Amino acid sequence: MSAVLWPPIQPANFHLTSKDTGYDPLIEHLRSRNIHAQRHNDFTTLPLTAPAGQLTLNPPAATKPKSAPKSKAPVFSLDDREIQVLEHLRKMTTTRPRKEKKLLSFLIAYLGHKITETEAITIVKNLCRAGHLAMGEKGAVTYHVEFK
């Protein structure tokens, strides 16, 4: 089955940008139908038309101001209880507490009600400083507990 467009398409130029030579049979087919088609290896060889002075193929690279070299973030050491919590959070993938208040309740329960809310807050702050947790404006918890 073949399709013929009626009325005929107005003259057009088709430019295919690809290094893949597998498109060459398509280009030849279009040319056999008197349709101007051409494959280009990259955009720099495309014949572009624009008002004078408005088109540049290779714009100058924007220079970024050089900043002072960044120092590495300090590494925070975690105590045994914080490491235990971190390991447990790594095992949990779908049921982690989403809000800070729920996370604090979870930590108190997970550690057998042997810690106070103040100690749970300290654990959360230390995990945040170490880069394993992040707190959003509305108390949303983001976890970064994967092994690095």
Secondary structure, DSSP 4 states (H G I P E B T S, - for coil): -----SSPPPP-EEEEE-S-GGGHHHHHHHHHTT-EEEEESSGGG-----STTS--SSPPPPPPPP-PPPPPPPPPPP-HHHHHHHHHHHH-SS----BHHHHHHHHHHHTTT-S-HHHHHHHHHHHHHTTSEEE-TTSBEEE--S--
